[in-house]
Each structure stands twice: as structure tokens, then as C-alpha cells.
Amino acid sequence: MNERRQSPQAPAAWSQAQADPAAGASGSLLENTRERAAQALEQAAEKMRALREGMSGTADAAQRRVQHYAGATSRYIADQPVRAALIAAGIGALVAAVVVLSRRRSHRP
């Protein structure tokens, strides 16, 4: 009988020979994934910087506009205090009427 016996190290060597290329492939795949993730992160950061710069100009313009209207309102109130008080009272009465009517409608069966 001419049986060929393998040493106990033969299967381990074969497994190691198979695992080495697989480990190399998974390592390069992992590195490729890291590179792509870093690129995507950099692109997202660049878009956020651009958005922040654009929003800064918009916020400044809005703040200037609000300051302009606040100044105009203050001047109007100083120039016409009685008229400003009557306008405020009228708007307050209108808002109160809307609230009362909406509550009545919501409590109806």
C-alpha cells in the first residue's frame, strides 16, 4: 500500500498560502475605502465652507435691513406717538378677535 501521508503542517501551510492573498486583497480594499471616505469628507467640508461664506453675506444683509426698519419704526413712533399707539391697539384687537374666533370654532361639537 502506497499511501501518501501528509504532515500535519501541510494543511496549515496550504491555508496560510490561501489566506495571504485574501488578506492582501482585503487590506487594499480597506485602504481604497479609507481614501474614498477621506475624499468624500473633504468635499463635504469644502461645501460647508462655501455655504458658510454665502450665509455670512446673507445674514449681514438681513441684519442691516432689520436695523433700517427698526430705526424707521422708532422715528415714526417718536414723530407720531398717538397714531402709533392707536395702530398698535388696533392690531392687538384684531389679533385677539382672531384668537377668540379660532377657539370658538375648535370647541364646537
C-alpha positions in Angstrom: 0.0 0.0 0.0 1.4 3.1 -1.2 -0.4 5.6 0.9 0.9 9.0 0.9 0.7 10.7 4.3 0.7 14.4 4.7 2.4 16.0 7.5 0.2 17.9 10.0 1.9 21.2 8.8 0.8 20.7 5.2 -2.9 21.8 5.6 -1.7 24.7 7.7 0.8 25.8 5.0 -1.9 25.5 2.4 -4.3 27.6 4.5 -1.7 30.2 5.0 -0.9 30.3 1.3 -4.6 30.9 0.6 -5.1 33.4 3.4 -2.1 35.7 2.4 -3.6 36.8 -0.9 -7.0 37.2 0.7 -5.5 39.4 3.4 -3.7 41.4 0.9 -6.8 42.0 -1.2 -8.9 42.9 1.9 -6.2 45.3 3.0 -6.1 47.1 -0.3 -9.9 47.2 -0.3 -9.9 48.7 3.1 -7.2 51.3 2.1 -9.3 52.2 -1.0 -12.4 52.6 1.1 -10.5 54.9 3.5 -9.2 57.0 0.7 -12.7 57.4 -0.8 -14.1 58.2 2.6 -11.4 60.9 3.1 -12.2 62.4 -0.3 -15.9 62.5 0.4 -15.3 64.1 3.8 -13.0 66.7 2.2 -15.7 67.5 -0.4 -18.3 67.8 2.3 -16.1 70.2 4.3 -15.5 72.3 1.2 -19.2 72.6 0.5 -19.8 73.6 4.2 -17.2 76.3 4.0 -18.8 77.7 0.8 -22.2 77.5 2.4 -21.0 79.3 5.5 -19.4 82.1 3.4 -22.6 82.6 1.4 -24.8 82.6 4.6 -22.5 85.2 6.2 -23.3 87.7 3.5 -27.0 86.9 3.6 -27.0 87.3 7.4 -25.2 90.6 7.2 -27.7 91.9 4.7 -30.7 90.7 6.8 -29.3 92.4 9.9 -28.8 95.7 8.1 -32.3 95.5 6.7 -33.8 94.8 10.2 -31.8 97.7 11.7 -33.1 100.0 9.0 -36.7 99.1 9.7 -36.2 99.3 13.4 -34.8 102.8 13.0 -37.7 103.8 10.8 -40.2 102.5 13.3 -38.5 104.3 16.2 -38.6 107.5 14.2 -42.3 107.1 13.4 -43.2 106.4 17.0 -41.2 109.4 18.1 -42.8 111.6 15.5 -46.4 110.3 15.8 -46.8 108.7 19.3 -50.7 108.9 19.4 -51.1 107.4 15.9 -48.5 104.7 16.7 -50.4 103.8 19.9 -53.8 103.6 18.0 -52.3 101.4 15.3 -50.8 99.1 18.0 -54.2 98.9 19.8 -56.0 98.1 16.5 -53.6 95.4 15.6 -53.9 94.0 19.2 -57.7 94.0 18.9 -57.5 92.2 15.5 -55.2 89.5 16.9 -57.4 89.0 19.9 -60.5 88.7 17.7 -58.8 86.0 15.5 -57.8 84.1 18.6 -61.3 84.2 20.1 -62.9 83.1 16.8 -60.5 80.3 16.3 -61.1 79.0 19.9 -64.9 79.1 19.4 -64.6 77.1 16.1 -62.3 74.5 17.7 -64.7 73.9 20.7 -67.8 73.4 18.6 -69.1 69.8 18.5 
